[in-house]
Amino acid sequence: MSLRLSPTFRATLAEASRPLAGMWVCSGSPLVAEICAGSRLDWLLIDMEHSPNGLESVLAQLQAVAAYPVTPVVRVPIGDVVTIKQVLDLGAQNLLVPMVSSKTDAEAAVAAVRYPPRGTRGVGSALARSARWNRVDGYLADADAHVSLFVQIETAAGVEAAAEIAAVDGVDGVFVGPSDLAASMGVLGQQTHPDVVAAALRTFEAVHAAGKKVGVNAFDPTAADAYLGAGADFVLVGADVALLARGSEALAARWVAASDNDKRSSY
């Protein structure tokens, strides 16, 4: 029996007639991930860097969203060859590697997602969901076709090296992270600072000049619209935990008097 895998995020972006909108999935909950998968958004970012996600919870979320017409991307916590190998073996087809600030960083990420002799990925497809336990014909030979790699530029050094990073063979696209970029530029917490926006736009130009796709994180709708107008190919516009936080705050604002809330010392 031969099985087919889903199209990669690389393929989805190549075929898209408009920018693709997605959201962070940070709760670690397969149920929440499934709810978000049915939202009609284009893609979900399952985050392992700043969220309580380990291998088991990522696997459960990939399984939960598989029935829906949404593309899951997994952000690994670091560009570590062992972590990347494990996440790929779980069946993640689309990876985002954070804190890529140089050509060398990008080349290391590419090597980690490719089998020898082109890379350093460990071979275990017979044991792994990635090849559906050897039910995907020719997986080892065609693995590059089943995996897409995106790298995150989120430092001032990364912006300066954006052209070299995007030109690395095997890097399918670049994602700009304004939060860490702002921190590296000395304006912590000011993601929409003019200097940060200008740096992001310079990255857009460099990545597009290399013929690659570029995306950005922008929870502020005004900022998101501006980045889309500047040519962003994909964008993250929210997060499950942020929606829950703001939604519950709105309920409290409507139903809990400020004086009552102030008196409550514990629950």
C-alpha positions as CSV (number, residue, x, y, z in Angstrom):
1,M,0.0,0.0,0.0
2,S,1.3,3.4,-1.0
3,L,0.2,6.6,0.8
4,R,0.5,10.2,-0.3
5,L,1.6,13.1,1.9
6,S,0.1,16.6,2.0
7,P,1.5,19.4,-0.1
8,T,4.2,21.4,1.6
9,F,3.9,25.0,2.6
10,R,6.3,25.8,-0.1
11,A,3.9,24.3,-2.7
12,T,0.9,26.0,-1.1
13,L,2.6,29.4,-1.3
14,A,3.7,28.8,-4.9
15,E,0.1,28.1,-5.9
16,A,-1.6,30.8,-3.9
17,S,-3.2,33.8,-5.6
18,R,-3.1,35.9,-2.5
19,P,-1.1,36.2,0.7
20,L,-1.8,33.4,3.2
21,A,-3.1,34.3,6.7
22,G,-2.3,32.2,9.7
23,M,-2.2,32.1,13.5
24,W,0.0,30.8,16.3
25,V,-1.0,27.7,18.1
26,C,0.7,28.0,21.5
27,S,-1.5,26.3,24.1
28,G,-0.1,22.8,23.6
29,S,-3.7,21.5,23.3
30,P,-4.7,19.2,20.4
31,L,-8.3,20.3,20.9
32,V,-7.5,24.0,20.6
33,A,-5.3,23.2,17.5
34,E,-8.3,21.4,15.9
35,I,-10.6,24.3,16.6
36,C,-8.2,26.7,15.0
37,A,-7.7,24.3,12.0
38,G,-11.4,24.5,11.2
39,S,-11.4,28.3,11.2
40,R,-10.8,28.7,7.4
41,L,-7.3,30.3,8.0
42,D,-4.7,29.1,5.6
43,W,-2.0,27.9,8.0
44,L,-1.1,27.3,11.6
45,L,2.2,27.7,13.4
46,I,2.6,25.1,16.1
47,D,5.3,26.7,18.3
48,M,7.9,24.9,20.3
49,E,10.1,27.9,21.1
50,H,8.0,30.0,23.4
51,S,5.2,27.5,24.2
52,P,4.7,24.4,26.4
53,N,5.1,22.0,23.4
54,G,7.2,18.9,23.4
55,L,7.4,16.0,20.9
56,E,4.2,14.3,22.2
57,S,2.0,17.4,22.1
58,V,3.3,18.4,18.7
59,L,2.5,14.9,17.3
60,A,-1.0,15.1,18.8
61,Q,-1.6,18.5,17.3
62,L,-0.4,17.4,13.8
63,Q,-2.7,14.4,14.0
64,A,-5.6,16.7,15.2
65,V,-5.3,19.2,12.3
66,A,-4.6,16.6,9.6
67,A,-8.3,16.3,8.7
68,Y,-8.6,19.9,7.9
69,P,-7.7,22.0,4.8
70,V,-5.0,24.0,6.7
71,T,-1.2,23.8,6.5
72,P,0.6,23.2,9.8
73,V,4.1,24.6,10.2
74,V,6.2,23.7,13.3
75,R,8.6,26.1,14.8
76,V,11.4,24.2,16.5
77,P,13.0,25.8,19.6
78,I,16.4,25.9,18.1
79,G,18.2,24.9,14.9
80,D,19.5,21.7,16.5
81,V,20.0,18.7,14.3
82,V,18.6,16.2,16.8
83,T,15.5,18.3,17.5
84,I,14.9,18.8,13.8
85,K,15.3,15.1,13.1
86,Q,12.8,14.2,15.8
87,V,10.2,16.8,14.6
88,L,10.5,15.6,11.0
89,D,10.1,12.0,12.1
90,L,6.9,13.0,13.8
91,G,5.6,13.8,10.4
92,A,6.0,17.6,10.4
93,Q,6.5,18.6,6.7
94,N,7.0,22.3,7.2
95,L,9.6,23.7,9.7
96,L,10.4,27.2,10.8
97,V,13.9,27.6,12.4
98,P,14.2,30.7,14.6
99,M,17.2,33.0,15.2
100,V,18.9,32.5,11.8
101,S,21.3,35.5,11.5
102,S,23.8,34.3,9.0
103,K,24.4,32.2,5.9
104,T,26.1,29.7,8.1
105,D,23.0,29.4,10.3
106,A,20.9,28.9,7.2
107,E,23.1,26.2,5.7
108,A,23.1,24.3,9.0
109,A,19.3,24.3,9.0
110,V,19.2,23.0,5.5
111,A,21.7,20.2,6.2
112,A,19.6,19.2,9.2
113,V,16.4,18.6,7.1
114,R,18.2,16.7,4.3
115,Y,19.4,13.1,4.2
116,P,23.0,12.3,3.4
117,P,24.9,12.9,1.2
118,R,23.3,16.4,0.9
119,G,22.7,16.8,4.6
120,T,22.9,15.3,8.1
121,R,19.3,14.1,8.9
122,G,19.3,10.7,10.6
123,V,17.6,7.9,8.7
124,G,14.7,6.2,10.5
125,S,11.8,6.4,8.1
126,A,10.8,2.8,8.7
127,L,10.1,3.7,12.3
128,A,8.5,7.1,11.8
129,R,5.3,8.8,10.9
130,S,7.2,11.0,8.4
131,A,7.1,8.2,5.8
132,R,4.0,6.7,7.4
133,W,6.1,3.7,8.5
134,N,7.5,3.1,5.0
135,R,4.1,3.4,3.4
136,V,5.1,6.4,1.3
137,D,6.9,5.0,-1.8
138,G,10.4,6.4,-2.4
139,Y,10.3,8.6,0.7
140,L,14.1,8.5,1.3
141,A,14.9,9.4,-2.3
142,D,12.2,12.1,-2.5
143,A,12.3,13.4,1.1
144,D,13.2,17.0,-0.1
145,A,10.0,17.2,-2.0
146,H,8.0,16.4,1.2
147,V,9.7,18.9,3.4
148,S,9.8,22.7,3.3
149,L,12.1,24.8,5.4
150,F,11.6,28.4,6.4
151,V,14.0,30.4,8.5
152,Q,13.3,33.3,10.9
153,I,15.2,36.6,10.6
154,E,14.8,38.4,13.9
155,T,18.1,40.2,14.6
156,A,19.8,43.2,13.1
157,A,22.6,40.9,12.0
158,G,20.0,38.7,10.2
159,V,18.6,41.7,8.4
160,E,22.1,42.6,7.1
161,A,22.6,39.0,5.9
162,A,19.1,38.6,4.5
163,A,20.2,38.4,0.9
164,E,22.8,35.7,1.7
165,I,20.4,33.8,3.9
166,A,17.6,33.8,1.3
167,A,20.0,32.7,-1.4
168,V,20.9,29.4,0.4
169,D,19.7,26.4,-1.6
170,G,17.1,24.6,0.5
171,V,15.7,27.7,2.2
172,D,12.2,28.0,0.9
173,G,11.3,31.3,2.6
174,V,12.0,33.7,5.3
175,F,9.8,34.8,8.2
176,V,10.5,38.1,9.9
177,G,10.0,38.4,13.6
178,P,9.6,42.0,14.6
179,S,9.5,41.4,18.4
180,D,13.1,40.0,18.7
181,L,14.2,42.3,15.9
182,A,13.0,45.3,18.0
183,A,14.9,43.9,21.0
184,S,18.1,43.5,19.0
185,M,17.8,47.1,17.7
186,G,17.5,48.5,21.2
187,V,13.7,49.3,21.1
188,L,12.4,46.3,23.1
189,G,8.6,46.0,22.9
190,Q,8.3,48.4,20.0
191,Q,7.5,46.1,17.1
192,T,6.1,49.0,15.0
193,H,8.9,51.4,15.7
194,P,9.8,53.0,12.3
195,D,13.3,51.6,12.4
196,V,12.0,48.1,13.0
197,V,9.5,48.4,10.2
198,A,12.2,49.8,7.9
199,A,14.4,46.8,8.7
200,A,11.6,44.4,8.0
201,L,10.9,46.0,4.7
202,R,14.6,45.8,3.7
203,T,14.4,42.1,4.5
204,F,11.4,41.8,2.3
205,E,13.3,43.3,-0.6
206,A,16.3,41.1,-0.1
207,V,14.3,37.9,0.1
208,H,12.2,38.7,-2.9
209,A,15.3,39.6,-4.9
210,A,16.5,36.0,-4.2
211,G,13.2,34.6,-5.5
212,K,12.0,33.4,-2.2
213,K,8.8,33.9,-0.2
214,V,8.7,36.2,2.8
215,G,6.3,36.4,5.7
216,V,6.0,38.4,9.0
217,N,4.3,38.3,12.4
218,A,1.9,41.2,12.9
219,F,-0.9,41.0,15.5
220,D,-1.8,44.6,14.9
221,P,-4.2,44.7,11.9
222,T,-2.9,48.1,10.8
223,A,0.7,46.7,10.8
224,A,-0.4,43.5,9.0
225,D,-2.2,45.5,6.3
226,A,0.9,47.6,5.8
227,Y,3.2,44.6,5.5
228,L,0.8,42.9,3.1
229,G,0.7,46.1,1.0
230,A,4.5,45.9,1.0
231,G,4.5,42.5,-0.5
232,A,4.4,40.0,2.4
233,D,3.5,36.5,1.0
234,F,2.3,35.1,4.3
235,V,1.4,36.6,7.7
236,L,0.6,35.6,11.2
237,V,-2.3,37.7,12.6
238,G,-3.1,36.2,16.0
239,A,-2.6,33.4,18.5
240,D,-4.8,31.0,20.3
241,V,-3.6,32.1,23.8
242,A,-3.9,35.8,22.9
243,L,-7.5,35.4,21.7
244,L,-8.4,33.5,24.9
245,A,-6.7,36.2,27.0
246,R,-8.3,39.1,25.3
247,G,-11.7,37.4,25.1
248,S,-11.8,36.5,28.8
249,E,-10.7,40.0,29.6
250,A,-13.6,41.3,27.6
251,L,-16.0,39.1,29.5
252,A,-14.6,40.4,32.8
253,A,-14.9,44.0,31.6
254,R,-18.6,43.4,30.8
255,W,-19.7,41.3,33.7
256,V,-17.3,42.0,36.7
257,A,-17.4,45.4,38.4
258,A,-14.0,46.9,38.8
259,S,-14.5,47.3,42.6
260,D,-15.5,43.7,43.0
261,N,-12.4,42.6,41.0
262,D,-10.1,44.7,43.1
263,K,-11.3,43.1,46.3
264,R,-10.8,39.6,45.1
265,S,-7.5,38.4,46.6
266,S,-7.7,34.7,45.5
267,Y,-9.9,32.2,43.7
